[in-house]
Each structure stands twice: as structure tokens, then as C-alpha cells.
């Protein structure tokens, strides 16, 4: 499993760290997946589950401790993280699914579908803007 994706996501600004930041990302409908450390408190696990249910996004308990997560993302001991990019979230969770398929496969599949829908919407928007710029009109069927 390549944990460097978490550091890359942080550098790209696609990772929210800490409960307050994650809550803001969920309320702004930006969070695609919520991660918790394996040794996070039961209260933090419960709150992460509630936030995931509110946003209808996967809640994944990582096989990393808070100290290991802190070393990866450059914070002291984060117990909860949220990734705001569906493609990167899918890639990271699919790597987790390769290590432990029965635990992470369903989350990886849900994120794959979400990433495909987002890519399709972006493609349609680009085509729309291109047609708008060149003056093409939609034909009636």
C-alpha cells in the first residue's frame, strides 16, 4: 500500500485534517471519503460515521495509528481525515482493497462509481463549453 498518496493529497490541498476541518468539508459537500485512524477514540469513530452518513460518503477505518497518520500528513496525531478528490480517494482506497479485499472492496467500488460520474460530468461540461464557444446547437431528436 502506498501511503504517500496521503502526503500528496495534503500538498495538493485535497486532504482535510482534524474534526473541525472535516466537518466543514462535509457541510460544504466537498468530502468524498472520511478516514479514521485505527486507534481513534470510539467517540471520534462515531462522529466520523455520522458525518459520513450525512454526506453519504464512505467511512473508512485505516490500518494506521494516529502517530503513523501524523507522520504521513505532517500533523501531530490526527484521528480523522477527509479526502476531497474522488479520483485520488478511489486510488487510495483501491490500494487498501488490494491489501484487505473483504474490508475495503465495497468502499473502493463506491468511490470508483463516484469518480466515473464526476469524470463524465466534467467531460459533458467541457463539450458544452466547446459547443457554446463555437456556436453549435443541440439537434432535436
Number of C-alpha atoms within 10 A of each C-alpha: 12 9 15 12 16 20 17 15 18 17 11 9 12 20 25 23 22 16 18 11 15 25 20 13 21 23 13 10 14 18 28 25 26 26 22 26 24 16 16 19 12 9 9 16 21 12 15 26 21 13 22 22 12 12 19 15 20 22 21 25 19 19 14 16 17 21 15 17 25 17 14 17 22 12 14 13 18 21 24 26 26 28 26 22 18 23 18 19 27 23 17 20 24 22 18 22 19 14 13 12 13 9 14 20 18 15 20 24 15 13 25 19 14 17 20 13 13 15 14 12 12 12 11 12 12 12 12 15 11 12 13 11 9 9 9 10 9 8 5 4 3
